[in-house]
Amino acid sequence: MKSDETAINRGDTENRLALEAICTQFEAAVRFDPGVTIESFLQASGTQIRADLITELIAVDCELRADRGDLPRREEYYVRFPAWCEEVDAAFRMWTELQDDADSNSRKFQHPKRLGDYRIVREIGRGGMGIVYEAVQESLNRRVAIKMLLAPSFLRAESLERFERESRAVAMLHHTNIIDVYGSGVKDDLPYFAMQLVNGRSLNAVICEAVERPTGRTANNPLLAPNRHIVVAKIGADVAGALEYSHRRGLLHRDIKPANLLLDDEGTVWIADFGLAKLANEVSDTTVPGKILGTLRYLSPEAVAGDWDERSDVYSLGTTLYELLTLKPAFPEGQHAELLSRISRRDPPPVSLRSIDDCIPHDLETIVMKAMAFEPTARYSSAQDLADDLQRYIAGEPIAARRSSGVERLWKWARRKPALAGLLTLAAAVAIIGLPLLAFLWLQSESALKTAEYEKQLASIAQQEAETARHNSDAANYGSSMQLTQKSLEDLQLNDARLMLNQWGPASVAKAIKAIGESHAGSATSADFRYGKFTHAAPRDRRGWEWNFLKQQMDPSRMTLNGHSGPVHFVAIHPDDTQICTVGGSDPMPDSPVVPGEVILWDAKSGKQQHVLRGHPSGVMGAAYSPDGTRLATIGMRRQKATGIPARLCLWDTKSGQQLKSVELSGDYPRPYLVQHAKRVLPGVQFSDDGRYVITWPNPVEVRVAETLDSVWKDWDGRGIVTLPDGQIAVNVFFTKLRVRDLTSGAMVAEYPEPGHAFYDVAVTGNPPRLTALRIDAMALWESSEFDSAITVFPAPGITWGMLTAPGDQIVYGDRSGILRLAPLDDSKPPRALPGHATVIEHGAISHNGQWLVTASADGTAKVWDVACVQQPRVMEHGFDYDSIADIAFSSDGTQVRFAASRDGGKLQGWVGQIDVDGGNVSKAKVSSTTYSNWPRTDFAFNPDGTLLAAPEVVPDRPVRARGFATSNRVVIWESDTGNVRHTIDFPTDEITSVAWHRDGGLIAAAGFQDGRSFVRIFSTDNPAECLQELAVDDRRVLALCFGVNQIATATDHGISVWRGAEGLADEVPASSEQSSRPHNTWLNSQKNISNEALQFQSDYRIKSAGSVCFLDFSPDGRLLAAADSRQGLVCVYDAQTGSQMYRTPAPRAVCSVRFSPNGRRLAAVGYDSLIYLYDAETGYQLLSLNGANAPVGTAAINAKVVFSPDGRRIATSDWRGRVSIWEAAPMDQ
């Protein structure tokens, strides 16, 4: 294009004013509706200013998009304006200059070369809110995109909240059509997050390219392909499936449009930009009254009014599909007030798709128009329903959506236009008189009656759907609350976690029920509630194992000792671990008021007070038991000069609580020790190892005779001590060096210089014994109990007390925020942070048997913690190796875990054994089971109470495989505690692929494969010599086998097959409590001691779509069937009576086991990583995730299994190292 054809005279005032006026109108229009396009404003301009107008409008558009966080790309404008590339370049130069002028910080911004683990490669986008880089995550050698918020946007609260909202929202989601977030951080006070890098372009760019059809660029445009309708339906189904996944986690996107959907080079669609996303239970929002959130032409009518739910996202997706099919927006552009009015009035509907393009199939038009229905109740009730209908269209099946008939459309028009309809009716009445008029009126009345009845039925259906929607919404809210609570606990945001848990606690449910009763005051009676009149309105108590577990994590301590009037300064434990001593009273700081000392003795098992010892006029700072436990020494704070009250050193009888001896400690405690050393140097007392002496400190360190408290010797420079073997004592001098003295005489033995930093509270702990000492925000560990051994310093921010655990493998310490922390000395265990105290932990002590510990806090309490319980999960070693565990089960009382091992390290030897849930009493016995390695493994099976193990036996005359299915012709039943053979079942076949027990243990089934066909044989455990029935399956191996109440199911590569037993005989439904025991099975009892003719399982149905299932489990009441689909990474749940799919939900990587809880309310799934997902069994919403043995994600667990204990309190899984991990949650009533 020649310059004289496009240029205007810059001095031409009239043209310049016209240019500015159009740009001003465009900016106002876009701020009102971000969906307004440049093209709609170009039509009203003259050709003489067209080039400059394009330049300025693109610059304005870039600036406005950048302010919204929608980074503009030059290539997108090239596609939209292929004949104006020079003007596009000029616009981007102008936009860059505007950015530079507006923000000097942005102009001076230096591109980072690295952000943590991410090495920056190049900038790929920029906007007013932030900048996007391509980077490489070096630890995993993968390309990522990094979105970084720039300083000007960071200063805007709305931009920061939107940025944080997007990172939080996407971090909750892991789906094949949603961009993953890998991590987040802060660089130079600017937040950023790393996400999946998608090579592709937005659907908005694809639409623009299809509309413009530039030469040479349309060959690969999917919207111009011959199969474009199938392509669009596939895009819609994938996006709808991703939205359903997001909705099930309580997250609404709220900004679905072509610009936020990316199409990669492989044709996969990705949902991006969750900046407007909102959790269903989230209180805060960035919306402002009167402000429209999102792009107007993609918003549903209720969303324009600020009312959002899952169906609003369905509407936005429908308008997007409309635009993809017609290459035109559903509503005309430019007339914004009229558009807003049309959407608000819900009239008229958008032009039908086939009136624009009659090539669009009828069914596809019906689906899109139903998704775009103005009334939410007329749309698809969920994104999954929309996805299912699109899949039906793709597969050529009948769709569920029904097109409205002509009469229905006329009736709806009449309801929308009552005045016009009445006028037409009147005109007809004037034109037609007599009998035809009466006949017409009669027909109208009949039609009205039928319509009224029809609407009544619709209203009833709508009410049922509303109840279902409310139930699902509550379930989704609960699920997202539990996941957010778990995240808050991990981040130690305890107040947030407590609020979310209490939201679903019994008090909240009772309050809601009370509110329902008050709303029906005068009409509701107690009988109404007893007989369920308001059951539909009353909130359900949704709490389960996950709520108990998270509640327990808020304070995992075993018991709390309450009895002090103020801070608890010190704690000591009796040598035989039967008694606990806590001391308190005046705060040690100089200006605090004087409070008499408090010494309380507690029963260590029950937590009951035994004695309250009175005799200290000021606060007690330390206590120590004599080695034989008969005496207790306590020491108070010296503040005589300041208060006139002396401190005392007292001896007590631990049984009677009587004072045996006391001496006065005159003088004042040095103020610098308290102020300069942050209360780290406090008075202390200790018995010598032989009990003959009592040592006190500091200023001076003094050794006294234990019987008389007479002074033996003093070291006036001593600030603390540690007793050593061979009758020696080490005195800490000025916190920087140590003097070793003879305990009896005080004579100097040796002196060690300072190790480099001041240290406090030197002690000998652990096994083998090691010297430890506290430092500011760190803990020092010597290699041994010798001071000349090497020292290692471990960071411990905020440490106030600490020591080694009894095994010597980790540090336990308290900090200034009241958190008890366990830090391993290596990577064998993860660090733990245990909340419980409200403020600083002053001191602590570990029991002599190493099984529990006590902490003392300034919040006035002491807490007792079981070491085994604070380790969640408890990881149990039993001596086996990689991928050795074939199956696990709990004992009937839930106190032991039974395990079966297919080999012992490199030795091909089978084992069966058991281990207590606390990790003790491991026992195992050899068994002659097969030793091959295979996945999936379902041929080892424990009976329901874990007393028996069934598995294929090694056959001497058959070759032993390293991998593959068992080449065996016998199933042996062993006793799990002894390894003795209980029964042998002859099973003539080439391979045995799966074994299963009935829930009451009366039947056992095994699957075999021979001569190209698979089959299942069923035996009675009372008489296993005779096969009761054989079921023919298909020509593929049975990978999973499971009994229901009166059903049996198998899974092969061809799908799931289900057989049903005798009709009319059903299992009792278990109670709703987490502690429900195994139900008595009336069906199985009726089948015992019967002939094979009487059993007769009959083929019931087949689920062909389930072709990659590796594990099955029926719910305890027999209503549901859960399947682990490893290939698709899904847990699928079916109606066990009909085989129809209830829901499917994403599962852990390579899911290999799935189990219902004993009461059927929860469903657990585990995958390769030993990562467990816990779901609500009724709806499929995820509630919690548990990392077994804390194995690194990506590490194969191979045949991990997950099981519940019979009382529902514990969950166990096996991991890739052959270990067993156990989580425990106390029931709600405990």
Helices and strands as residue ranges (DSSP letters): H 3-6, H 13-32, H 39-42, G 47-49, H 50-67, H 74-80, H 85-102, H 104-107, E 114-115, E 118-126, E 130-137, E 142-149, H 151-154, H 157-171, E 181-187, E 190-196, E 200-202, H 203-212, G 222-224, H 228-248, E 251-252, G 258-260, E 261-264, E 269-271, E 278-279, G 296-298, H 301-304, H 310-326, H 336-345, H 353-356, H 362-371, G 376-378, H 383-395, H 406-416, H 418-431, H 435-490, H 494-503, H 506-519, H 526-530, H 545-554, E 559-562, E 568-573, E 579-584, E 598-603, E 609-613, E 620-625, E 631-636, H 640-643, E 647-653, E 659-665, H 671-675, E 684-687, E 693-697, E 701-705, E 711-715, E 718-724, E 728-733, E 737-742, E 748-752, E 760-765, E 770-775, E 778-782, E 791-795, E 799-804, E 810-815, E 820-824, E 832-834, E 841-846, E 852-857, E 861-866, H 867-870, E 874-876, E 885-890, E 896-901, E 910-916, E 923-927, E 941-942, E 948-952, E 970-975, E 981-986, E 991-997, E 1003-1010, E 1013-1020, E 1027-1032, E 1040-1043, E 1047-1052, E 1055-1060, H 1082-1087, H 1092-1095, E 1098-1103, E 1109-1114, E 1120-1125, E 1130-1135, E 1141-1146, E 1153-1156, E 1162-1166, E 1171-1176, E 1182-1187, G 1188-1190, E 1202-1204, E 1210-1214, E 1220-1224
